């Protein structure tokens, strides 16, 4: 009887102790999440070397896009843009040449699903896959456009940059091409 | 066996009580999560969610008051199979970057194959309780019943602590990477 009573008290204390530990960890985890609101710190971001999030969607031409399959075939450049972004408009004129100069999959993702995008569709050739999706933009934690993300055949992000102008995009691809060609086979 | 059956039975009751309550508290978030699964029509989401929450409470109450029987076993299997099929469909679609919507301590920020294994394990646990349903908590003395209840709470707390610790560690590692800090080992 006495032993049972002691055992129940011990278990009660253990439960309380675990409860305190749990709430301490929860408090700690909430504090860490709060750090994200400090200016300049972006914890919700995809770093170079991380796996690119996968997605399945339809392009504006009605073609099914399965990211996993696409990434595994050859390197993929995803360029995030927005219909109303002036820098994106200036890039559009030259992106067709990028897609023909490099042996890559070229995905153009517009974060705007609403506005009229005729000026974009008119300028694109068939080799560029154009998708309108705010969801994919959020999935890649893209906050400023235009933003380029280069993904290799193992679905790993190898480059991720804000694209100020077409030269930045060209240099980004060129540097990666040089690094790749200098690697021992 | 009587202790094991009762401990497992109380663990199932507590898990479903926590998940169902969490779904009610975070109703809007849960509805959005179900929408992200892209399986059910928008108009059907709310009635189905209510049905699932009622089913979860039914399992809790019937298991606690009546013991495991064919009725609650059927509801349990239906519920877990529906959840698992929804997860598997989205795993095949590649739509994995969504919260699982499991609620409370079962919550996961993305879909993965481990969720399917976890659900299969939950079914095994329930079947074990069902097979040994002749053992009920009423057969135990007050101290023995208290012992089983506290051990069940402790086990759930340990599970929650481990999950919280792993999640906190991930955020902490990211912060260390952002500030280019290393941890001396």
Interface residues (C-beta under 8 A of the other chain):
Chain A: X1 X4 X5 X7 X8 X11 X12 X14 X15 X18 X19 X21 X22 X25 X26 X28 X29 X32 X33 X35 X41 X42 X43 X47 X53 X54 X55 X56 X66 X67 X68 X139
Chain B: X93 X94 X95 X96 X97 X141 X143 X144 X146 X147 X150 X151 X153 X154 X157 X158 X160 X161 X164 X165 X167 X168 X171 X172 X174 X175 X177 X178
